Amino acid sequence: MLRAVLLRLSEQRAIGRLLERLRLTRRLVRRFVAGTRAEDAFAVIERVNAEGLLAAITYLGENVRGAATARAAAETYVELLDEVKRRNLACLPSLKLTQLGLDLSESLCLENLKRILEQASAAGTRVWIDMESTAYTERTLAIYERLRSRFPNVACVIQAYLRRSEADVKRLIALGATVRLCKGAYREPPDLAFADKRQVDASYARLQDLLLSPDAIERGVYPAFATHDERLIQRAANRARQLGIAPDRFEIQMLDGIRHDLHAQIRGQGLRLRVLVSYGEAWYGFFVRRLAERPANLLFLFKHLFRP
């Protein structure tokens, strides 16, 4: 119930504009968002790399309303790639197609995405295409499939809470895809997505098994497991060990600001761990979806909100 309410609130941009004016809100948001400038994100990424962890960077934004804004977002990612190379950081970009203009036209989105992928390819860097709501699932996968042969450095995301995801994972395994598995953080109807946490966790475990199967690894699948659930992280590690899958054939991904206490444990097992660092003015929807993902995040918010 609480999750549903928060996801509904995440779509109310007017609330975000109001909260932007409050100093307390801005301070609390820093747990999940590095800041509004790229330099804020790079300061965090440099710390993450110094701890022996990989990083990803996201310039926050989605559902842009003008072609100029979409092209500006693409330019931002090109500049980020240049700066990552200049600073010699272990970091790659993670982006949303609606930020690149998918709502406006597929051709505009492809133009912007190809520009980023070409820049990343020249730098030897992978680019993750984030998954958004189910209104975009099929279009996102189709764009991934269309570009993959030309850009082997492109990667996609599957959301475990969607009922269709098992079929999608099998489809991507056949391609030898690079796949991030996350739980999902958008408001979806029950006929499209599992609402019960136990069902979502069970789906995540089933998809883990598919992505860490001998067939998937033989086909060249590189899975990334984006979760802060200690049990699911350990489950992936155990399965890989049992099947003799080398630690460099998959990775764990986590958001900056969540479950830092697990970092040493994960790295202690010799596993790859990537931390996603986000920045930008369009923080509101991202922030509220993070609160919806884990009750502990909301408790953290109230703890600081009412601290004297």
Order of alpha helices (4+ residues) and beta strands (2+ residues): alpha-alpha-alpha-alpha-beta-alpha-beta-alpha-beta-alpha-beta-alpha-beta-alpha-alpha-beta-alpha-beta-alpha-beta-alpha-alpha
